[in-house]
Amino acid sequence: MNATMQATRFWIEIIAALTIALAIGAIMYQRFQQGSGPVSIRTIQLLAIAVLAPLILILGLERVLEPSAVGALIGALLGYLLSGIGNERS
């Protein structure tokens, strides 16, 4: 792998890691602004997607996960994300 590809992969991983931290920080900020009360299901889903998607990307780029496992995890993540769409009211 040449230096340009390694540098690109490095920056993609840095941006993905920062996305995880930013998502957790944004949810915490929102919770402090709202005060106490129950956490909504959509907030939990948003946090799960915002953490798991970049994490799968990083593990796939580092070749910790096989490409078939990355595909399966992305499919499961999308299924989880889209599972409740039929129950929502417009």
SELOLO-38472 format. One record per residue: x, y, z of N, C-alpha, C in turn; residue in one letter; residue number from 0. Coordinates in steps of 0.1 Angstrom, whole numbers, plus 2048, in hexadecimal, padded with zeros to 3 digits. Each point is the difference from the previous one (the first is absolute). Layout:
N
<<X, Y, Z>, <X, Y, Z>, <X, Y, Z>, a, NUM> ...
***
This chain:
90
<<808, 7F4, 800>, <7F8, 80C, 800>, <809, 80C, 800>, m, 0> <<7FD, 80A, 7F7>, <809, 80B, 7FF>, <7FC, 80B, 80B>, n, 1> <<809, 80A, 801>, <7FF, 80A, 80B>, <7F3, 808, 7FF>, a, 2> <<7FC, 803, 7F4>, <7F4, 808, 7FE>, <7F3, 7F8, 805>, t, 3> <<800, 7F4, 7FD>, <7F4, 7F8, 805>, <800, 7FE, 80F>, m, 4> <<80C, 7FF, 806>, <801, 7FF, 80E>, <7FC, 80D, 807>, q, 5> <<804, 80B, 7FA>, <7FD, 80D, 806>, <7F1, 802, 7FF>, a, 6> <<7FA, 7FD, 7F5>, <7F1, 801, 7FE>, <7F9, 7F8, 80A>, t, 7> <<804, 7F3, 801>, <7FA, 7F7, 80A>, <801, 806, 80E>, r, 8> <<80C, 805, 803>, <802, 806, 80E>, <7F6, 80B, 802>, f, 9> <<7FE, 809, 7F7>, <7F7, 80C, 802>, <7F2, 7FC, 800>, w, 10> <<7FC, 7F5, 7F9>, <7F2, 7FB, 800>, <7FE, 7FB, 80E>, i, 11> <<809, 7F8, 806>, <7FF, 7FB, 80D>, <7FF, 80A, 80B>, e, 12> <<808, 80B, 7FE>, <800, 80B, 80A>, <7F2, 807, 800>, i, 13> <<7FB, 802, 7F4>, <7F3, 807, 7FF>, <7F5, 7F7, 805>, i, 14> <<801, 7F3, 7FE>, <7F6, 7F7, 805>, <801, 7FF, 810>, a, 15> <<80C, 800, 805>, <801, 800, 80F>, <7FB, 80D, 806>, a, 16> <<802, 80C, 7F9>, <7FB, 80C, 805>, <7F1, 801, 7FF>, l, 17> <<7FA, 7F9, 7F6>, <7F2, 800, 7FE>, <7FA, 7F9, 80C>, t, 18> <<806, 7F5, 805>, <7FB, 7F9, 80C>, <800, 809, 80C>, i, 19> <<80B, 807, 802>, <801, 809, 80C>, <7F6, 80B, 7FE>, a, 20> <<7FF, 806, 7F5>, <7F6, 80B, 7FD>, <7F2, 7FB, 803>, l, 21> <<7FC, 7F5, 7FB>, <7F3, 7FB, 802>, <7FD, 7FE, 80F>, a, 22> <<809, 7FA, 807>, <7FE, 7FE, 80F>, <7FF, 80D, 807>, i, 23> <<808, 80A, 7FC>, <800, 80D, 806>, <7F3, 807, 7FD>, g, 24> <<7FB, 7FF, 7F4>, <7F4, 807, 7FC>, <7F4, 7FA, 807>, a, 25> <<7FF, 7F3, 802>, <7F6, 7FA, 808>, <800, 804, 80E>, i, 26> <<80C, 800, 806>, <802, 805, 80E>, <7FB, 80E, 801>, m, 27> <<804, 809, 7F7>, <7FC, 80E, 800>, <7F1, 801, 800>, y, 28> <<7FA, 7F8, 7F7>, <7F1, 801, 7FF>, <7FA, 7FB, 80D>, q, 29> <<805, 7F6, 806>, <7FA, 7FB, 80C>, <802, 80A, 80C>, r, 30> <<80B, 807, 800>, <802, 80B, 80A>, <7F6, 80C, 7FE>, f, 31> <<7FD, 803, 7F4>, <7F7, 80A, 7FC>, <7F2, 7FD, 804>, q, 32> <<7FC, 7F3, 7FD>, <7F3, 7FC, 803>, <7FD, 7FE, 80F>, q, 33> <<80A, 7FD, 807>, <7FE, 7FD, 80E>, <7FD, 7F1, 802>, g, 34> <<7FB, 7FC, 80B>, <7FD, 7F2, 803>, <7F4, 7FC, 7F8>, s, 35> <<7FE, 7F3, 7FF>, <7F5, 7FA, 7F9>, <805, 7F4, 7F8>, g, 36> <<7F7, 7F9, 7FB>, <803, 7F3, 7F9>, <808, 804, 7F2>, p, 37> <<808, 7F7, 7FD>, <807, 801, 7F3>, <7F7, 7F9, 7F5>, v, 38> <<7FE, 807, 7F5>, <7F7, 7FB, 7F6>, <807, 7F5, 7F8>, s, 39> <<7F8, 7F8, 7FA>, <804, 7F5, 7F8>, <808, 805, 7F4>, i, 40> <<7FC, 80B, 7FA>, <807, 805, 7F5>, <80E, 806, 804>, r, 41> <<801, 805, 80C>, <80D, 804, 804>, <80A, 7F4, 802>, t, 42> <<7FB, 7F6, 805>, <808, 7F4, 802>, <804, 7FA, 7F2>, i, 43> <<7F6, 800, 7F6>, <804, 7FB, 7F3>, <80A, 809, 7F9>, q, 44> <<7FE, 80E, 802>, <80A, 809, 7FA>, <80E, 7FE, 805>, l, 45> <<801, 7FE, 80D>, <80D, 7FE, 807>, <806, 7F2, 7FB>, l, 46> <<7F8, 7F6, 7FF>, <805, 7F3, 7FB>, <805, 801, 7F2>, a, 47> <<7F9, 807, 7F7>, <804, 801, 7F3>, <80D, 809, 7FF>, i, 48> <<800, 80B, 808>, <80B, 809, 7FF>, <80D, 7FA, 806>, a, 49> <<7FF, 7F6, 809>, <80C, 7FA, 805>, <803, 7F3, 7F8>, v, 50> <<7F7, 7F8, 7FC>, <803, 7F4, 7FA>, <804, 801, 7F1>, l, 51> <<7FB, 80A, 7F9>, <803, 801, 7F2>, <80F, 804, 7FE>, a, 52> <<805, 80B, 807>, <80E, 803, 7FF>, <809, 7F5, 805>, p, 53> <<7FC, 7F9, 80B>, <807, 7F5, 806>, <802, 7F4, 7F6>, l, 54> <<7F6, 7FD, 7F9>, <800, 7F6, 7F5>, <80A, 804, 7F5>, i, 55> <<7FF, 80D, 7FC>, <809, 806, 7F6>, <80E, 7FE, 804>, l, 56> <<803, 804, 80C>, <80E, 800, 805>, <805, 7F1, 801>, i, 57> <<7F8, 7F7, 805>, <805, 7F2, 801>, <801, 7FA, 7F2>, l, 58> <<7F8, 804, 7F7>, <801, 7FB, 7F2>, <80D, 806, 7F9>, g, 59> <<803, 80C, 802>, <80C, 806, 7FA>, <80C, 7FA, 806>, l, 60> <<800, 7FD, 80D>, <80C, 7FA, 806>, <801, 7F1, 7FD>, e, 61> <<7F7, 7FB, 7F9>, <7FF, 7F2, 7FD>, <7FF, 7F7, 80C>, r, 62> <<7FA, 805, 80B>, <7FD, 7F7, 80B>, <7F4, 7F7, 7FD>, v, 63> <<7F7, 806, 7F8>, <7F4, 7F8, 7FC>, <802, 7FD, 7F1>, l, 64> <<7FB, 7F4, 7FD>, <800, 7FB, 7F2>, <7F6, 808, 7F8>, e, 65> <<802, 802, 7F3>, <7F6, 807, 7F8>, <7F2, 7FB, 801>, p, 66> <<7FF, 7F2, 801>, <7F2, 7FB, 801>, <7FA, 803, 80D>, s, 67> <<808, 801, 80B>, <7FB, 804, 80D>, <7FC, 80F, 800>, a, 68> <<807, 808, 7F9>, <7FD, 80E, 7FF>, <7F2, 802, 7F9>, v, 69> <<7FE, 7F8, 7F5>, <7F4, 801, 7F9>, <7F4, 7FB, 808>, g, 70> <<802, 7F5, 808>, <7F6, 7FB, 809>, <7FC, 80A, 80B>, a, 71> <<80A, 806, 806>, <7FE, 80A, 80A>, <7F9, 80C, 7FB>, l, 72> <<803, 805, 7F4>, <7FA, 80C, 7FA>, <7F1, 7FC, 7FD>, i, 73> <<7FE, 7F4, 7FB>, <7F2, 7FC, 7FD>, <7F8, 7FF, 80D>, g, 74> <<806, 7FB, 80B>, <7F9, 7FF, 80D>, <7FD, 80E, 805>, a, 75> <<809, 809, 7FF>, <7FF, 80D, 805>, <7F4, 807, 7F8>, l, 76> <<800, 7FF, 7F3>, <7F5, 806, 7F8>, <7F3, 7F9, 803>, l, 77> <<800, 7F3, 802>, <7F3, 7FA, 804>, <7FB, 805, 80E>, g, 78> <<809, 802, 809>, <7FC, 806, 80D>, <7FB, 80E, 7FE>, y, 79> <<807, 808, 7F8>, <7FC, 80E, 7FE>, <7F2, 801, 7FA>, l, 80> <<7FD, 7F7, 7F6>, <7F4, 801, 7F8>, <7F5, 7F8, 806>, l, 81> <<802, 7F8, 80B>, <7F6, 7F7, 805>, <7F4, 806, 805>, s, 82> <<801, 80C, 806>, <7F4, 806, 806>, <7F9, 80A, 7F7>, g, 83> <<804, 801, 7F3>, <7FA, 80A, 7F7>, <7F1, 7FE, 7FE>, i, 84> <<7FC, 7F3, 7FF>, <7F2, 7FE, 7FE>, <7F7, 804, 80B>, g, 85> <<805, 801, 80C>, <7F8, 804, 80C>, <7FF, 80F, 802>, n, 86> <<808, 807, 7F9>, <800, 80F, 802>, <7F4, 806, 7F8>, e, 87> <<7FB, 80B, 806>, <7F5, 808, 7FA>, <807, 80B, 7F9>, r, 88> <<7FA, 804, 7F4>, <806, 80B, 7F9>, <7FB, 80E, 806>, s, 89> 
***
